């Protein structure tokens, strides 16, 4: 084995290999040159525990728990500023969501992260009928931190809700119905199969 190949293999530690195998677009992580353009382009950059290039650096340093237990990936709003400005065209948004999904699958995601709670409720709402029931999603977000907090939030938003109802921008009956795809059962079957494939891949990697 040549010196160059040995150096590359040494660089690709076990966690980097794990990310490459299990995270969407994870094979791009090693291409980051730590310029920081992604962090400077992110509208929520100052609020991240670790900005994107720092996450990539931690992956390459083998800091598995620090990365997977981080709240950082859950801060991504999919604005794609980072992808548009990255000089190496890394699919940063996809990697962030991939890391979040992987951390959730492993049970390592931060439980009380508000944006994680929103993401899970959004996904649960979407998969019911294939389209988001915005009213039901909004109500679930009101109460995601407990019943008392939900009541307080609902009371604060009451004037806005009444105005939306008066202008026919809000129909309370949509809570019980709403739009959906023609065959939501088929959609759920597809998603279930995709999840089974991912879990099988994960078990194979762990073995």
Beta strands, then each sheet from edge to edge (+ up, - down):
end
